[in-house]
């Protein structure tokens, strides 16, 4: 098989696996709130200066609920109660810690955050008001 054909095949398989993972993450993103009744909205913006090739993994209660790529925003739902939100930037392991953001979620409210660097090498969620 030609070297270029192998590269194209590898790239196609990689893209397919990424799309399948994103679809699975989007399915988990509802976080047990299949309907909007009894839930709150969660919106996480990703600032562009994190890097084009960096993927932000959004965690809710230590479960990955979404992968946020360059220029993307996460929109999902949370059940009422206390939740721990955190992010991790990949594939660069220099931001290996996930500083927690604790949110006491109330029914019907919208919670907005920006995923950004904290100047100390970690990715954090800054609340927007």
C-alpha positions, -999 to 999 in steps of 0.1 A, spaced: 0 0 0 13 34 -9 25 56 20 1 84 11 -28 59 11 -18 47 46 -17 83 59 -51 91 45 -65 58 59 -50 66 93 -63 101 93 -98 89 83 -98 63 111 -86 89 136 -113 114 126 -140 86 128 -128 77 164 -128 113 174 -163 119 161 -175 87 178 -160 98 211 -176 133 208 -210 117 201 -206 95 232 -195 125 253 -225 145 240 -248 116 250 -233 116 285 -234 154 286 -271 154 296 -258 140 329 -290 120 337 -312 149 327 -328 137 296 -354 164 298 -350 200 310 -376 195 337 -359 196 371 -325 207 357 -303 237 352 -283 247 321 -245 246 320 -226 265 294 -188 263 292 -169 286 267 -134 278 256 -110 308 251 -90 305 219 -56 313 234 -54 279 251 -42 266 217 -57 252 185 -46 216 191 -56 215 227 -88 197 236 -105 207 269 -120 178 288 -149 189 309 -156 168 340 -187 169 362 -183 149 394 -152 132 380 -170 120 349 -159 134 315 -191 149 300 -176 167 270 -145 173 248 -144 210 239 -123 218 208 -110 250 194 -138 275 188 -164 253 205 -188 258 234 -204 232 256 -241 234 264 -257 208 286 -278 202 317 -271 195 354 -294 181 380 -301 202 411 -276 198 439 -239 201 446 -216 193 417 -178 195 412 -167 208 378 -132 206 365 -113 207 332 -81 191 318 -63 202 287 -50 175 264 -28 162 248 -4 184 267 1 169 301 17 201 316 -18 209 329 -23 176 347 -41 189 377 -79 196 377 -86 224 402 -122 219 413 -151 244 409 -179 236 433 -214 246 421 -246 244 441 -270 240 412 -306 253 415 -334 242 393 -340 264 362 -308 285 365 -281 289 339 -245 285 349 -218 300 326 -181 294 328 -150 301 307 -123 274 305 -89 292 307 -54 290 320 -48 303 355 -12 314 349 2 286 370 -1 259 343 -36 246 352 -68 250 333 -97 265 354 -133 274 351 -140 311 356 -176 319 364 -193 345 341 -220 366 356 
